[in-house]
Amino acid sequence: MVDQESVPKLCQVVLDCTDARSLAEFYRQLLGLVYRPGDEPPAPGQDDQRGRDWLVLRTPEGASRMAFQQVDHLPETTWPDNTVPQQLHLDLTVESVEELLVQHERVLRLGGRLRYDRIDDRDEPLRVYADLAGHPFCVFVG
């Protein structure tokens, strides 16, 4: 049996993307996260070296949640068609269908795209979106 202290702990989810700054901004605003110190956007007109490499978002209390790794090319998933599988998706929850409707407007305003709508499902209302890089994520009542 493995001692609990020797078990690895999940630190964060890392998403590959062709525009790390834009995708980090999308999730920062959507989830109310903050940048790791030093990863904040530079002043206007300044070089964004970190934004072309690796950025980390944390909770306001300092816990790492997401990181964004710049890549040169990333084929966008075609889910629900599996020509290019999703490989990973994020699950986000809200308390009610009313809150799901509110978050729907936020996601679209931030640049997300609706991929699948199951809001009328009595057992698990949900909507699946694509973020700016095409990564799928669900928002469901849970």
N, C-alpha and C positions, 0 to 999 in steps of 0.2 A: 504494500500500500504506500502511496506517495504522500508525504507530509504536505499539508495545505500550503505551508510557506514556500515549498519548492516548486509549486505550480506556476507557470508563467501567467502573467496578468495581461489582458488586452489593454494596450496603451491607446491606440487610435486606429481609425480607418483611414487608409491612404488611397486617394483617387488619382490616377494618371489623368492628365489633361494637357491640351495644347495652349491654354491660357490660364495659368495657375492663379494669377491675381483676380481675374474675372470670376472664376469658379469659387475661389475662397470668399470673395465678396458676396456672391449669391448665397452661400451657406451661412456666412456670418450674419447676414441680414435675416435670412429665413429662420435660423435657429437661435438667434440672440447670443452668438458666441463672440469672442474677442480674439485678437491676434496675440500670439506669443510675443513677448517683448522683443523688439527688433524686427518683427515681420510686418509691422504696420505699413500702409502705403506711404511712399515718399512724398515730399512736398511737390506741388505742381512744378513741372519742368525738370525735376530731379530724376536720375537714373533709377529704375526699379530692378536692380540686380536680383534681389531675393524673389521678386515676382516672376522671374524667368527661370527659377530653379525649384525651390521648395518652401512652402508656407505651412504654418501650423495654426489651427484655431483651438481655443480652449474655452472652457466655461468661465464666467466672470470670477469664479473662485480659484481658477488656475488648473483645473483638470483637463488634460489633452483630450480632444474628441476627434478631430479630423486633420489630415494633412493633404497637401496638394503637390504633386510631383509633375513638373513640366516635362513633356515628351514632344518629339517632333511630329509624330503622326499618331492618330488614334481613331480607328474606325468606329463610327457610332453604332451602338446596338440597334437592331431592327425589331426588337421585341414589341409586340407579341409574336411576330414572325421570327423564326430562329435562324435566318440566314447569317446574322451576326448575333450570337447569343449574348444575353445580358451579363453573364458571369458573376455578377454581384449586384445587389440592390440594397437600398437602405429602407428600413421600415420606421415610419414616424407615426405617432398616435396623437389623437385628440379625444376630448371627452364626449362630444356629441356631433350629430349630423350638422347642426347649426354652426359649430366650430369648424367642421370640415368645409362648409361653404365659405366661411371667412378665410380660411387658409388657402382655399382654391384661388380666391382673388389675389391674395398675397403672392402665391407661387407664380401666377401669370404675370403680375406686375413686375416681379423680379426677373422675368425672362424664361421661366420654366414652361414646358409644353405638356399638355394633357395627352397621355398615350392610351389610357383605358379608364373607363368610367363604370363603377359598380356602386354608385351612391345609393341606389334603390335596393340593394341587397339587405334583407331584414336581419340576417345573422352577422354580417360583417360589412357595413358600408365602407367603401374605399374608392380612392382614385389613384391611378398610377401616372406619374409624370416623368419627363426627361429633364435633367438639369441643363445648363448651358453647354456642357460637353457631351450630352446625350446619355449620361448615366441614369438609369431608372431609379425612382424612389416612390414608395407608397406612402400615402397619408390615409390612415384608417381610424375608425372609431374603435377604441379598445380600452 
